[in-house]
């Protein structure tokens, strides 16, 4: 039984949970790799393509082959290699060798290696070698160097593995700018780079990845072998206290979540898993990374930049078929782009060979889901999860029986409940079926806590039996069949194309201006990115600050490009709660209403429509769109088509008289 045949929560409970017990799981992620090398040997573990023009192994553009050959011949550099394969045996040897290299540089079980790498085969090698010898800390390479530095300091980083001086990338410049400012840093390893000896201006030595690996034994580990109970990784998430928020993973957490995914998955050894999400994200690291390795699948790495790589999206349908992709995981923006490509270019889609596609990391519109499935004849299922749950917490069956929008059934081995939690952070009661509350989780896939104890305050609740649950900060409900529906977020992260943005970063930049009294960053629905940040500010009474000057100031003081607001509004009063806290749901409602208004004005001119967006404890934030009852049959499908790219909850309703038309 898999997600292709499961229908309800009882079906999930009938799976063989013994397979994901600690006794049945490998001793560590490193041991999982060794076991797969033994089982699958010369079979391909990772296949890599440079960009979307490498449409099949037999159709690699000659120019790309030539450039690679020239760089290899004259500079011994392989970063331009357009197509590569790594067997399971080679993967295990490389992980062992790099683990030994890290050990030789002083990495022990409790010490951290930070990774600043795009998606190369060596990135997986580095991740799993760092987990084998100590603790891996994957970092988003697009982050500003100041944020990277803070993450590395908070993680107590001892070694950095980073992309070397490669054309078109600024990663090496950022790492070189901060490496002397990381206390206790022992070494930097440069992927596709060379050794740089210590000097007065280079106190931390640099080692070339290739040369360092070649000097190591790849057959046996010199490092202390890890155990399930050891911490294997720190993953950064959105922090709200000014400190980088680092979630600790145990080997047991990652192995359990990988096993949970595999227990539900219909893929078999040798099937291809397309990975276009960044490896610094838990999905690519765990749910489609170590899970694929444990299953014996082939990982297809779609360019160093993943789905953002050159011509990846444009050629994605061809790549899926030519490389026999069985499953892919992506954020809604990828599926929206594929749908747009098919519809706008009137592409005739060949029958895809995929068993199914998964959407995660950001809310998926049910309309987009239905349209993708119809156009590609491939089931698109939604999942829900978090860094703190190792990756996946729920997954939608291919043939669901839910009655309303849902993110699926809790995966086997997780306890997911809906809780009524009061303002003091105390668990009042577990909610009844269909009642809205906060989603809380526990299980062997759930992390043990954050590195900084300040982030653990208020993150957990305990039930009457003493069982501890992690508070996800997401609001939801569960129906009678066990399906989980999301009803909004209590935590304030803005999710832009699957990338988490901490609104506090934006608000801090704004309130650092002496004229700004209050600031509130909230998400605006976006047809491509899902959400983009916008900012509301209240100025001091005597201020003469102009919007253009404020925009320039805020943009210059936000260290993360994705967090720069799409719009800034100066308003007289920011809504507050009775106790004086900023009340963001009112601002979110304004943004949703504005989004609906703009869509209808652009395409349904001269039509009388009334929009009411409200925050409800039971429903979350919802939009009611009223049209004249004699036009409901005409306008309902048109409005639905306009709002297909958006994931907010809405309903088109008939009314006798419109009292407040869209302007």
KAMO-V458594 format. One record per pair of residues at least 12 apart in sequence whose C-alpha atoms are under 7 Angstrom apart, sorted by sequence separation. I is the first residue (numbers start at 1). J is the second residue. D is the distance in Angstrom with one decimal. If there is no record, write none. Layout:
I:J:D + I:J:D
This chain:
68:80:5.1 + 195:207:4.3 + 234:246:5.6 + 235:247:5.2 + 383:395:4.3 + 395:407:6.3 + 396:408:3.6 + 418:430:6.0 + 419:431:5.3 + 459:471:5.5 + 475:487:5.1 + 507:519:5.4 + 521:533:6.4 + 522:534:5.6 + 611:623:7.0 + 612:624:5.2 + 68:81:5.2 + 194:207:6.2 + 195:208:4.9 + 234:247:5.3 + 235:248:6.7 + 275:288:7.0 + 382:395:6.1 + 383:396:6.1 + 394:407:6.5 + 395:408:4.7 + 396:409:5.9 + 418:431:5.4 + 475:488:5.2 + 507:520:6.0 + 521:534:5.7 + 522:535:6.4 + 611:624:5.9 + 612:625:6.5 + 194:208:4.1 + 234:248:4.7 + 382:396:5.5 + 394:408:5.6 + 395:409:5.5 + 474:488:6.2 + 475:489:5.4 + 507:521:6.2 + 521:535:4.4 + 611:625:4.7 + 193:208:5.0 + 233:248:5.9 + 234:249:6.3 + 381:396:5.4 + 394:409:5.1 + 395:410:6.6 + 474:489:4.3 + 475:490:6.6 + 506:521:6.5 + 520:535:5.8 + 521:536:6.3 + 610:625:5.8 + 611:626:6.3 + 190:206:6.7 + 192:208:6.9 + 193:209:6.9 + 233:249:5.1 + 381:397:6.9 + 394:410:4.2 + 395:411:6.5 + 473:489:6.1 + 474:490:5.6 + 519:535:7.0 + 520:536:5.2 + 609:625:6.9 + 610:626:5.0 + 636:652:6.1 + 65:82:6.7 + 113:130:6.0 + 187:204:5.5 + 188:205:6.4 + 189:206:5.7 + 190:207:6.0 + 191:208:6.4 + 192:209:6.6 + 231:248:6.6 + 232:249:5.8 + 381:398:6.4 + 393:410:5.9 + 394:411:5.2 + 420:437:5.3 + 473:490:4.9 + 474:491:6.7 + 519:536:5.7 + 520:537:6.4 + 551:568:6.9 + 609:626:5.7 + 610:627:6.6 + 64:82:6.2 + 186:204:6.2 + 187:205:5.2 + 188:206:4.8 + 189:207:4.8 + 190:208:4.9 + 191:209:4.9 + 231:249:5.6 + 232:250:5.3 + 393:411:5.8 + 419:437:5.1 + 420:438:6.5 + 473:491:4.8 + 503:521:5.3 + 519:537:4.4 + 593:611:6.8 + 609:627:5.0 + 187:206:6.0 + 188:207:6.3 + 189:208:5.8 + 190:209:5.4 + 231:250:4.2 + 232:251:5.5 + 379:398:6.3 + 418:437:5.2 + 419:438:5.2 + 503:522:7.0 + 518:537:5.7 + 519:538:6.4 + 608:627:6.5 + 189:209:5.7 + 230:250:5.5 + 231:251:6.3 + 418:438:5.4 + 419:439:6.4 + 518:538:5.1 + 593:613:6.2 + 229:250:6.0 + 230:251:6.1 + 357:378:7.0 + 359:380:7.0 + 418:439:4.8 + 419:440:6.8 + 516:537:6.7 + 517:538:5.6 + 112:134:6.2 + 113:135:6.2 + 114:136:6.0 + 115:137:6.0 + 116:138:6.5 + 228:250:6.6 + 229:251:6.4 + 356:378:5.6 + 357:379:6.2 + 358:380:5.7 + 359:381:6.2 + 360:382:6.1 + 417:439:5.8 + 418:440:6.2 + 516:538:6.0 + 517:539:5.2 + 632:654:5.9 + 111:134:5.4 + 112:135:4.6 + 113:136:5.1 + 114:137:4.4 + 115:138:4.6 + 116:139:5.3 + 118:141:6.8 + 180:203:6.9 + 228:251:4.7 + 229:252:6.3 + 355:378:6.9 + 356:379:4.9 + 357:380:4.7 + 358:381:4.9 + 359:382:4.7 + 360:383:5.2 + 384:407:6.0 + 416:439:6.9 + 417:440:5.4 + 516:539:4.5 + 517:540:5.6 + 109:133:5.8 + 110:134:5.5 + 111:135:5.8 + 112:136:5.8 + 113:137:5.9 + 114:138:5.7 + 115:139:5.8 + 116:140:6.6 + 117:141:6.1 + 180:204:6.6 + 227:251:7.0 + 228:252:4.6 + 273:297:6.7 + 275:299:6.6 + 352:376:6.7 + 354:378:6.6 + 356:380:6.0 + 357:381:6.2 + 358:382:5.6 + 359:383:6.1 + 360:384:6.1 + 383:407:5.4 + 416:440:5.8 + 417:441:6.5 + 515:539:5.6 + 516:540:6.1 + 589:613:5.5 + 108:133:6.1 + 109:134:4.0 + 110:135:6.3 + 112:137:6.6 + 114:139:6.9 + 116:141:5.2 + 272:297:5.8 + 273:298:6.0 + 274:299:6.0 + 275:300:5.9 + 276:301:6.4 + 313:338:6.9 + 351:376:6.8 + 358:383:6.8 + 382:407:5.4 + 383:408:6.6 + 416:441:4.6 + 515:540:5.5 + 589:614:6.2 + 629:654:4.5 + 107:133:6.6 + 108:134:5.4 + 109:135:6.8 + 158:184:6.1 + 159:185:5.9 + 164:190:4.7 + 261:287:6.6 + 269:295:5.7 + 270:296:6.1 + 271:297:5.1 + 272:298:4.6 + 273:299:4.9 + 274:300:4.8 + 275:301:5.2 + 276:302:5.3 + 351:377:6.8 + 352:378:6.8 + 382:408:6.9 + 415:441:5.6 + 416:442:6.8 + 442:468:7.0 + 623:649:6.3 + 624:650:5.7 + 625:651:6.1 + 626:652:5.9 + 627:653:6.3 + 628:654:5.7 + 629:655:5.2 + 107:134:6.3 + 158:185:4.3 + 159:186:5.7 + 160:187:6.6 + 161:188:5.8 + 162:189:6.3 + 163:190:5.8 + 164:191:5.1 + 268:295:6.8 + 269:296:4.3 + 270:297:4.7 + 271:298:6.0 + 272:299:5.8 + 273:300:6.0 + 274:301:6.4 + 275:302:6.3 + 326:353:6.4 + 327:354:5.6 + 332:359:6.3 + 349:376:6.4 + 414:441:7.0 + 415:442:5.3 + 442:469:5.0 + 622:649:5.0 + 623:650:4.4 + 624:651:5.1 + 625:652:4.7 + 626:653:4.8 + 627:654:5.2 + 628:655:5.2 + 629:656:5.6 + 157:185:6.2 + 158:186:5.3 + 159:187:5.0 + 160:188:4.7 + 161:189:4.6 + 162:190:5.4 + 163:191:4.8 + 164:192:5.5 + 165:193:6.4 + 258:286:6.1 + 269:297:4.8 + 270:298:5.8 + 272:300:6.6 + 278:306:6.4 + 325:353:6.7 + 326:354:4.2 + 327:355:6.1 + 329:357:6.0 + 330:358:6.5 + 331:359:5.4 + 414:442:6.1 + 415:443:6.1 + 441:469:5.2 + 442:470:6.4 + 494:522:6.9 + 515:543:5.8 + 621:649:6.9 + 622:650:5.5 + 623:651:6.4 + 624:652:6.2 + 625:653:6.0 + 626:654:5.6 + 627:655:5.9 + 628:656:5.7 + 145:174:5.4 + 149:178:6.2 + 153:182:5.9 + 159:188:5.7 + 160:189:6.1 + 161:190:6.1 + 162:191:6.0 + 163:192:6.9 + 164:193:4.7 + 258:287:5.6 + 262:291:6.6 + 268:297:6.8 + 277:306:5.7 + 324:353:6.4 + 325:354:5.8 + 326:355:5.3 + 327:356:5.6 + 328:357:5.1 + 329:358:4.6 + 330:359:5.2 + 331:360:5.5 + 414:443:4.9 + 440:469:5.7 + 441:470:5.3 + 494:523:5.6 + 624:653:6.9 + 626:655:6.0 + 628:657:6.2 + 95:125:5.3 + 99:129:4.6 + 103:133:6.3 + 141:171:6.4 + 152:182:7.0 + 276:306:4.0 + 277:307:6.7 + 327:357:5.5 + 328:358:6.2 + 329:359:5.7 + 330:360:6.4 + 331:361:6.0 + 332:362:6.8 + 413:443:6.5 + 440:470:5.4 + 441:471:6.9 + 533:563:6.5 + 535:565:6.1 + 585:615:6.5 + 628:658:6.5 + 50:81:6.9 + 94:125:6.5 + 98:129:5.8 + 99:130:6.3 + 102:133:6.8 + 276:307:4.9 + 321:352:6.1 + 331:362:6.3 + 440:471:4.7 + 534:565:4.7 + 627:658:6.9 + 50:82:4.6 + 254:286:6.1 + 258:290:6.5 + 259:291:6.6 + 321:353:6.2 + 332:364:5.7 + 336:368:6.9 + 439:471:6.5 + 440:472:5.7 + 497:529:4.4 + 533:565:4.9 + 534:566:5.4 + 535:567:6.3 + 536:568:5.8 + 537:569:6.2 + 538:570:5.9 + 49:82:5.5 + 50:83:6.4 + 95:128:6.4 + 96:129:6.6 + 99:132:6.3 + 258:291:4.3 + 262:295:7.0 + 339:372:6.1 + 425:458:6.2 + 439:472:5.8 + 496:529:5.3 + 497:530:5.9 + 533:566:6.0 + 534:567:5.0 + 535:568:4.7 + 536:569:4.8 + 537:570:5.0 + 538:571:5.5 + 49:83:4.7 + 91:125:6.9 + 95:129:4.7 + 99:133:5.2 + 427:461:6.1 + 439:473:6.9 + 496:530:6.0 + 532:566:6.7 + 534:568:5.9 + 535:569:6.2 + 536:570:6.0 + 537:571:6.2 + 538:572:5.9 + 48:83:5.6 + 49:84:6.8 + 426:461:6.5 + 427:462:6.9 + 438:473:6.3 + 439:474:5.7 + 496:531:4.9 + 536:571:6.8 + 538:573:6.3 + 48:84:5.1 + 427:463:6.8 + 438:474:5.7 + 439:475:5.8 + 495:531:5.8 + 496:532:5.5 + 538:574:6.5 + 47:84:5.8 + 48:85:6.3 + 335:372:7.0 + 438:475:4.4 + 439:476:6.0 + 494:531:6.7 + 47:85:4.4 + 114:152:6.8 + 437:475:5.4 + 438:476:6.1 + 46:85:5.8 + 47:86:6.5 + 366:405:6.7 + 436:475:6.6 + 437:476:5.7 + 494:533:6.7 + 46:86:5.2 + 436:476:5.4 + 437:477:6.5 + 44:85:6.5 + 45:86:5.8 + 46:87:6.8 + 436:477:4.8 + 44:86:5.7 + 45:87:5.0 + 435:477:5.7 + 44:87:4.2 + 45:88:5.0 + 112:155:6.8 + 114:157:6.2 + 434:477:5.2 + 599:642:6.6 + 43:87:5.4 + 44:88:6.1 + 112:156:6.6 + 113:157:5.8 + 434:478:5.4 + 510:554:5.5 + 42:87:5.1 + 43:88:6.1 + 112:157:4.9 + 113:158:6.0 + 114:159:6.3 + 115:160:5.9 + 116:161:6.2 + 117:162:5.4 + 433:478:5.7 + 434:479:5.2 + 509:554:5.6 + 41:87:6.8 + 42:88:6.0 + 112:158:5.7 + 113:159:4.7 + 114:160:4.8 + 115:161:4.9 + 116:162:4.6 + 117:163:5.5 + 433:479:5.5 + 41:88:5.3 + 42:89:6.0 + 111:158:6.6 + 112:159:6.8 + 113:160:5.6 + 114:161:6.3 + 115:162:5.9 + 116:163:6.7 + 433:480:6.3 + 40:88:6.3 + 41:89:4.9 + 509:557:5.4 + 610:658:6.2 + 509:558:5.9 + 609:658:6.7 + 608:658:6.7 + 610:660:5.4 + 37:88:4.7 + 274:325:6.2 + 610:661:5.1 + 36:88:6.7 + 37:89:4.8 + 272:324:6.5 + 273:325:6.0 + 506:558:6.3 + 609:661:5.1 + 610:662:6.0 + 272:325:4.8 + 273:326:6.1 + 274:327:6.4 + 275:328:6.7 + 277:330:6.6 + 505:558:6.9 + 608:661:5.3 + 609:662:5.6 + 272:326:5.3 + 273:327:5.1 + 274:328:4.8 + 275:329:6.9 + 608:662:6.7 + 37:92:6.2 + 271:326:5.9 + 272:327:6.8 + 273:328:5.8 + 390:445:5.9 + 389:445:5.6 + 390:446:6.3 + 389:446:4.3 + 390:447:6.8 + 506:563:6.7 + 34:92:5.8 + 388:446:5.9 + 389:447:6.1 + 418:476:6.8 + 33:92:6.0 + 388:447:5.3 + 418:477:6.2 + 501:563:6.1 + 522:584:7.0 + 523:588:6.6 + 597:662:6.3 + 522:588:6.2 + 524:591:5.4 + 525:592:6.4 + 524:592:6.8 + 525:595:6.8 + 48:121:6.9 + 409:482:6.0 + 409:483:4.8 + 46:121:6.7 + 408:483:5.1 + 409:484:6.1 + 408:484:5.6 + 406:483:6.4 + 407:484:5.8 + 406:484:5.6 + 407:485:5.8 + 406:485:4.3 + 405:485:6.3 + 406:486:6.9 + 402:483:6.4 + 133:223:5.8 + 154:244:6.8 + 133:224:6.9 + 132:225:6.9 + 151:244:5.6 + 132:226:6.1 + 150:244:6.7 + 135:231:6.5 + 136:232:6.2 + 137:233:5.7 + 135:232:4.6 + 136:233:4.5 + 137:234:4.8 + 138:235:6.3 + 30:128:6.6 + 134:232:6.5 + 135:233:4.9 + 136:234:6.2 + 137:235:6.0 + 131:232:4.7 + 30:132:5.4 + 131:233:6.4 + 287:391:6.3 + 282:387:6.1 + 286:391:6.7 + 287:392:7.0 + 282:390:6.5 + 283:391:5.5 + 282:391:5.5 + 101:212:6.8 + 101:213:6.6 + 79:192:6.3 + 78:192:6.9 + 77:192:6.2 + 98:213:5.7 + 101:216:6.4 + 97:213:5.9 + 100:216:6.5 + 530:646:6.6 + 527:645:4.9 + 97:216:5.3 + 527:646:5.7 + 97:217:5.6 + 103:223:5.8 + 526:646:6.7 + 97:218:4.3 + 100:221:6.2 + 525:646:6.5 + 96:218:5.3 + 100:222:5.6 + 96:219:6.9 + 100:223:6.1 + 94:218:6.4 + 96:220:6.8 + 93:218:4.7 + 96:221:5.9 + 93:219:6.2 + 487:619:5.8 + 488:620:5.2 + 257:390:6.3 + 362:495:6.3 + 487:620:4.5 + 488:621:6.6 + 257:391:7.0 + 257:392:6.8 + 362:497:7.0 + 254:390:5.9 + 362:498:5.1 + 253:390:6.3 + 361:498:4.8 + 140:280:6.0 + 139:280:5.7 + 247:388:6.4 + 138:280:4.8 + 260:411:6.5 + 260:412:6.0 + 119:278:6.3 + 119:279:6.2 + 333:497:6.1 + 331:497:6.5 + 331:498:5.9 + 436:617:6.8 + 119:301:7.0 + 436:618:5.0 + 435:618:6.6 + 119:303:6.6 + 120:304:5.6 + 119:304:4.2 + 118:304:5.1 + 119:305:6.3 + 118:305:6.2 + 119:306:6.7 + 256:444:6.2 + 257:445:5.2 + 256:445:5.3 + 253:444:5.6 + 254:445:6.4 + 252:444:6.7 + 253:445:4.0 + 336:528:6.8 + 253:446:6.1 + 253:447:6.3 + 333:528:5.2 + 333:529:5.6 + 250:447:6.9 + 333:530:7.0 + 28:226:6.1 + 249:447:5.4 + 28:227:5.5 + 248:447:6.1 + 27:227:5.5 + 28:228:5.3 + 248:448:6.5 + 27:228:5.5 + 248:449:6.0 + 247:449:6.2 + 248:450:5.7 + 247:450:4.5 + 248:451:6.4 + 246:450:5.5 + 247:451:6.3 + 245:450:6.9 + 246:451:5.5 + 245:455:7.0 + 29:251:6.2 + 28:251:5.4 + 29:255:6.6 + 25:255:6.8 + 20:256:5.9 + 20:259:5.6 + 20:260:6.6 + 45:293:6.9 + 51:302:6.7 + 45:297:6.6 + 46:298:5.6 + 47:299:6.1 + 48:300:5.7 + 49:301:6.4 + 51:303:4.9 + 45:298:4.7 + 46:299:4.7 + 47:300:4.8 + 48:301:4.7 + 49:302:5.6 + 50:303:4.6 + 44:298:5.8 + 45:299:6.0 + 46:300:6.0 + 47:301:6.1 + 48:302:6.4 + 49:303:5.4 + 50:304:6.7 + 48:303:6.9 + 40:296:6.6 + 36:293:6.7 + 36:294:6.2 + 51:309:5.9 + 52:310:5.9 + 53:311:6.4 + 51:310:5.4 + 52:311:4.5 + 33:293:6.7 + 36:296:6.5 + 51:311:6.5 + 52:312:4.0 + 3:264:5.5 + 51:312:6.2 + 2:264:4.6 + 3:265:6.4 + 32:294:6.2 + 238:500:6.4 + 240:502:6.9 + 2:265:5.7 + 52:315:5.8 + 55:318:6.8 + 56:319:6.9 + 238:501:6.3 + 239:502:6.5 + 2:266:5.8 + 55:319:5.5 + 238:502:5.0 + 240:504:6.2 + 56:322:5.7 + 55:322:6.9 + 56:323:6.5 + 368:644:5.5 + 367:644:5.0 + 368:645:6.0 + 365:644:6.5 + 365:645:6.3 + 365:646:5.7 + 365:647:4.2 + 364:647:5.6 + 363:647:5.9 + 336:645:6.9 + 7:397:6.5 + 6:397:6.1 + 7:399:6.7 + 4:397:6.1 + 7:400:5.7 + 3:397:4.5 + 4:398:5.0 + 5:399:7.0 + 7:401:6.3 + 3:398:5.8 + 4:399:6.5 + 17:412:6.9 + 17:413:6.7 + 13:412:6.6 + 9:409:6.3 + 12:412:5.9 + 144:559:5.5 + 144:560:5.8 + 143:560:5.9 + 9:481:6.1 + 8:481:5.3 + 9:482:5.0 + 8:482:6.2
